[in-house]
Structure formats: C-alpha cells, structure tokens
Amino acid sequence: MISVHDVVPHESRLPPGAERCLLAATYHRADALVVHHERLRQELLAGFEVDVRRVHVVPHQVFAYEGPAPAPLPERPSALFFGALRTNKGVDVLLQALAELPEDVSVRVAGQGEPAIERRLRQAAADDARLSVEIGFVPTDRKVELFRQASLVVLPYTSFASQSGVLHDAYAQGRPVVVTDVGALGETVREDGTGIVVPPRDPVALARAIGQLLADRSRLTGHADQAVAVGQARSPERIGPLLRNVYDAVVEG
C-alpha cells in the first residue's frame, strides 16, 4: 500500500516524461493507494489511469501534539504563514498582499527553504515593521506557540497536487484559514467551513480576504470553532480505523 500525499511532486527533479513514467510505474505496482481527499483521488485517476478500486480516500489526520486546548483568538489581528519556503508556496504573492493589508495587521512567516526566498523575506521584514520572519527549523513547541499567537493561518500556494499538513495544524490549534484554490485546499476549506478561499496568484484578493476576515470577529470566531470541530473529527483515534480498513481490505483481497 502507498500513501500518495503528493500526486505529483511539488518540484520536478526529472525530465517530465521520465517523472511521469516513474510515477506511473510506482502507482500501478501498489495493491492500494491512499489519498487524503476526493479531489486528489480524481487527479490520480485522471493523470495515471490506475484501477479505481485500488484508490482509497482517508482524510488527513489532525495531530494535537499533546498540547493544551486551542487558545482564544488574540485581540491583535495577525496572520501566520508556516512551513517550507518553496516557489509554489506563494511567498512572493503574500509579500505583495502585505502592501494591501490594513496598517494594524501583522504577518509572521516561519520556516526554511530556498535561499532566494529566505533572502527576500529578510529584506521585506527590514522594510516593513508589520512583517516578522523566523528562518530556520521550527521545533514542535515553538510551532504550537506560533499557531496559538496567530489570528488566522494563510496558505497562498500557487500550485499544489496534495493535501496540506499546515492546514491541519491550523485545525489542531483552532485557527481559521485563508487559502488559495489549488490542490485539495480550496475544496477542503469550503467543505469544512473553516475560512476563505481565493484564486491563486492574486495578491489583491488575498489581502482583501485576510483583511475582511480579521475585521469580522464574529465570522473569525465561527471559522475558529469549526476548525476545532473538524480537528476533533479527524483525530488519530477517528482516522486510524479508516486506515486499518484499507489494510484489511488489501490483506483479505
């Protein structure tokens, strides 16, 4: 059995033809393939023509990291971008959106990745006091702290053939989200009722969504409450049996 977190890699490391052949061979070899959303199941079926009976949808788990219950939303409006700093994560779009945000909104970026993106972030933070950056590996305790300090989590990805661990980390801490409509992100957030979905590569729409959500405390709180509920529904205790069912079906088949 193979868990297909990314239907195709975030960044190609092989010529397109070779990459596709390698992925196709891998997917066709497996007795079962697990994806974390129906959207990804459809992309896998359409892109690689695997047997529909071998593809199973099991929701992404929400891990609580054995921390305290989600903290109340902070009074000061703030947005958090967390995770790997890759081209497809839309950091440049977020930096463009920063100029359109209200003056009282702060943005924090935490993570590590491509050196060029890290340099741009450091320079942008030096130019705008509303932006703070933490470049480098973020340990779990600091990760939890960052999410608890944020009013919302922003995922401005420009391309994505996956489900997001960062999205589910936001759920674990009861944080609303603003995401772009790529991969399984948009459909998941619409289904879950946990935030706002905007088009990718649109800094004006991104800034507008962040500003509107932070300005509407009732709506922000509603999405936060829904994030907590979804997080509980996707706990390892709830999702584990679903995954076990797939294993049992493979063994019995």
C-alpha positions as CSV (number, residue, x, y, z in Angstrom):
1,M,0.0,0.0,0.0
2,I,1.2,3.5,-0.8
3,S,0.1,6.8,0.8
4,V,0.0,9.3,-2.0
5,H,0.4,12.6,-0.2
6,D,1.5,14.4,-3.4
7,V,0.0,13.1,-6.7
8,V,2.9,14.8,-8.5
9,P,6.0,16.3,-6.8
10,H,5.9,20.0,-5.7
11,E,9.1,20.4,-7.7
12,S,10.2,18.2,-10.6
13,R,13.6,16.6,-10.2
14,L,13.5,14.7,-13.5
15,P,12.5,15.5,-17.1
16,P,8.7,15.5,-17.3
17,G,8.5,12.3,-19.4
18,A,10.8,10.4,-17.1
19,E,9.0,11.6,-14.0
20,R,5.6,10.6,-15.3
21,C,6.9,7.1,-16.2
22,L,8.4,6.6,-12.8
23,L,5.2,7.8,-11.0
24,A,3.0,5.7,-13.2
25,A,5.1,2.6,-12.6
26,T,5.0,3.2,-8.8
27,Y,1.3,3.7,-8.7
28,H,0.5,0.7,-10.9
29,R,2.7,-1.5,-8.7
30,A,0.7,-0.9,-5.5
31,D,-2.1,-3.0,-4.2
32,A,-3.7,0.0,-2.7
33,L,-3.3,3.8,-2.9
34,V,-4.4,6.1,-0.2
35,V,-5.1,9.8,-0.8
36,H,-6.4,12.5,1.6
37,H,-9.2,14.0,-0.4
38,E,-11.6,13.1,-3.2
39,R,-10.1,15.8,-5.3
40,L,-6.7,14.0,-5.2
41,R,-8.4,10.7,-6.0
42,Q,-9.8,12.3,-9.2
43,E,-6.4,13.8,-10.1
44,L,-4.7,10.4,-9.6
45,L,-7.3,8.6,-11.7
46,A,-7.2,11.1,-14.5
47,G,-3.5,11.5,-14.6
48,F,-2.3,7.9,-14.3
49,E,-5.3,5.7,-15.2
50,V,-5.0,3.4,-12.2
51,D,-7.7,1.0,-11.2
52,V,-10.4,2.9,-9.4
53,R,-10.9,0.0,-7.0
54,R,-7.3,0.5,-5.7
55,V,-7.6,4.1,-4.7
56,H,-9.0,4.9,-1.2
57,V,-9.8,8.3,0.4
58,V,-8.8,8.6,4.0
59,P,-8.9,12.1,5.5
60,H,-5.7,13.7,6.7
61,Q,-5.2,13.3,10.4
62,V,-5.1,16.2,12.8
63,F,-2.4,15.8,15.5
64,A,-2.8,17.7,18.7
65,Y,0.9,17.4,19.6
66,E,-0.2,16.6,23.2
67,G,-0.5,20.4,23.8
68,P,-3.2,22.4,25.6
69,A,-6.6,23.0,24.2
70,P,-6.7,25.7,21.4
71,A,-6.1,29.2,22.8
72,P,-8.6,32.0,22.4
73,L,-8.0,34.1,19.3
74,P,-5.7,37.1,20.1
75,E,-7.0,40.6,20.2
76,R,-4.3,42.0,17.8
77,P,-5.0,40.9,14.2
78,S,-2.3,38.8,12.7
79,A,-1.7,36.2,10.0
80,L,0.8,33.3,10.1
81,F,2.5,31.6,7.1
82,F,4.2,28.5,8.3
83,G,6.2,25.8,6.5
84,A,8.6,25.0,3.7
85,L,9.7,28.0,1.7
86,R,9.3,26.8,-1.9
87,T,8.4,28.7,-5.0
88,N,4.9,27.0,-5.2
89,K,4.1,28.2,-1.6
90,G,3.3,31.7,-2.9
91,V,5.5,33.7,-0.6
92,D,6.0,36.4,-3.2
93,V,2.2,36.7,-3.5
94,L,2.0,37.1,0.2
95,L,4.6,39.8,0.2
96,Q,2.7,41.7,-2.5
97,A,-0.5,41.3,-0.5
98,L,1.2,42.8,2.6
99,A,1.2,46.2,1.0
100,E,-2.6,46.0,0.6
101,L,-3.3,45.0,4.2
102,P,-4.6,47.4,6.9
103,E,-1.9,49.0,8.9
104,D,-2.8,47.3,12.1
105,V,-2.4,43.8,10.7
106,S,0.8,42.0,11.3
107,V,2.2,39.0,9.4
108,R,4.6,36.4,10.6
109,V,6.5,33.9,8.3
110,A,8.2,30.9,9.9
111,G,10.1,28.1,8.1
112,Q,13.0,27.4,5.9
113,G,13.7,26.5,2.3
114,E,15.0,28.1,-0.9
115,P,17.8,30.6,-0.1
116,A,16.5,33.2,-2.5
117,I,13.1,33.2,-0.8
118,E,14.7,33.4,2.6
119,R,16.7,36.5,1.4
120,R,13.6,38.2,0.1
121,L,11.8,37.6,3.3
122,R,14.6,39.1,5.4
123,Q,14.7,42.1,3.2
124,A,11.0,42.6,3.2
125,A,10.9,42.4,7.0
126,A,13.6,45.0,7.2
127,D,11.5,47.3,5.0
128,D,8.1,46.7,6.7
129,A,7.8,46.5,10.5
130,R,4.5,44.7,10.2
131,L,6.3,41.6,8.8
132,S,8.4,39.4,11.1
133,V,10.3,36.3,9.9
134,E,11.7,33.3,11.6
135,I,14.0,31.5,9.2
136,G,15.1,28.0,10.1
137,F,13.9,24.8,11.5
138,V,10.9,25.3,13.9
139,P,10.7,22.8,16.8
140,T,7.3,21.5,17.7
141,D,6.8,23.6,20.9
142,R,7.6,26.8,19.0
143,K,5.3,25.7,16.1
144,V,2.4,25.3,18.5
145,E,3.2,28.7,20.1
146,L,3.2,30.4,16.7
147,F,-0.2,29.0,15.7
148,R,-1.6,30.0,19.1
149,Q,-0.4,33.6,18.7
150,A,-2.0,33.9,15.2
151,S,-5.5,35.1,14.4
152,L,-5.5,33.1,11.2
153,V,-3.2,31.0,9.0
154,V,-2.6,31.9,5.4
155,L,-1.7,29.4,2.6
156,P,-1.2,31.4,-0.6
157,Y,0.0,28.4,-2.6
158,T,0.3,28.9,-6.4
159,S,0.3,25.2,-7.3
160,F,-0.3,22.1,-5.2
161,A,-1.2,18.5,-6.1
162,S,-1.6,17.5,-2.4
163,Q,-3.4,17.9,0.9
164,S,-1.8,20.2,3.4
165,G,-0.3,19.3,6.8
166,V,-0.2,23.0,7.6
167,L,-3.9,23.3,7.1
168,H,-4.5,20.5,9.6
169,D,-2.0,22.0,12.0
170,A,-4.2,25.2,11.9
171,Y,-7.2,23.0,12.7
172,A,-5.3,21.4,15.7
173,Q,-4.9,24.9,17.2
174,G,-8.4,26.1,16.2
175,R,-7.2,28.7,13.7
176,P,-9.3,30.0,10.7
177,V,-7.5,29.9,7.3
178,V,-7.3,31.9,4.1
179,V,-6.2,29.5,1.3
180,T,-5.9,29.5,-2.5
181,D,-8.0,27.2,-4.7
182,V,-5.2,24.7,-5.6
183,G,-4.9,21.0,-5.0
184,A,-7.3,19.9,-2.2
185,L,-7.0,23.2,-0.3
186,G,-10.0,25.1,-1.6
187,E,-12.4,22.2,-1.7
188,T,-11.4,21.1,1.8
189,V,-11.9,24.6,3.3
190,R,-15.2,25.1,1.6
191,E,-16.4,21.7,2.8
192,D,-15.1,22.2,6.3
193,G,-16.3,25.8,6.7
194,T,-13.1,26.9,8.2
195,G,-12.1,30.0,6.3
196,I,-12.0,31.8,2.9
197,V,-10.8,30.5,-0.5
198,V,-9.3,32.9,-3.0
199,P,-7.8,32.5,-6.5
200,P,-4.1,31.7,-6.7
201,R,-1.6,34.4,-7.7
202,D,-3.9,37.2,-6.8
203,P,-2.4,39.4,-4.1
204,V,-5.3,41.8,-4.0
205,A,-7.8,39.1,-3.5
206,L,-5.6,37.5,-0.8
207,A,-5.2,40.8,1.1
208,R,-8.9,41.5,0.8
209,A,-9.8,38.1,2.3
210,I,-7.3,38.4,5.1
211,G,-8.5,42.0,5.9
212,Q,-12.2,41.1,5.8
213,L,-11.9,38.1,8.0
214,L,-9.8,39.8,10.6
215,A,-12.2,42.7,10.7
216,D,-15.2,40.5,11.3
217,R,-14.7,39.0,14.8
218,S,-17.9,37.0,14.7
219,R,-17.0,35.3,11.4
220,L,-13.4,34.7,12.5
221,T,-14.6,33.1,15.7
222,G,-17.1,31.0,13.8
223,H,-14.4,29.6,11.5
224,A,-12.2,29.0,14.5
225,D,-14.9,27.0,16.2
226,Q,-15.4,25.0,13.1
227,A,-11.7,24.3,12.8
228,V,-11.7,22.9,16.3
229,A,-14.7,20.6,15.5
230,V,-13.1,19.3,12.3
231,G,-9.8,18.7,14.2
232,Q,-11.7,16.5,16.7
233,A,-13.4,14.7,13.9
234,R,-10.1,13.9,12.2
235,S,-8.1,12.9,15.3
236,P,-5.9,9.8,15.0
237,E,-8.5,7.9,17.1
238,R,-11.1,8.6,14.4
239,I,-9.0,8.3,11.3
240,G,-6.9,5.3,12.4
241,P,-9.8,2.7,12.0
242,L,-10.4,4.0,8.5
243,L,-6.8,3.4,7.5
244,R,-6.9,0.0,9.2
245,N,-9.9,-0.9,7.0
246,V,-7.8,-0.3,3.9
247,Y,-5.0,-2.5,5.2
248,D,-7.6,-5.2,6.0
249,A,-9.1,-5.0,2.5
250,V,-5.7,-5.4,0.9
251,V,-4.8,-8.4,3.1
252,E,-8.2,-10.1,2.5
253,G,-8.2,-9.3,-1.2
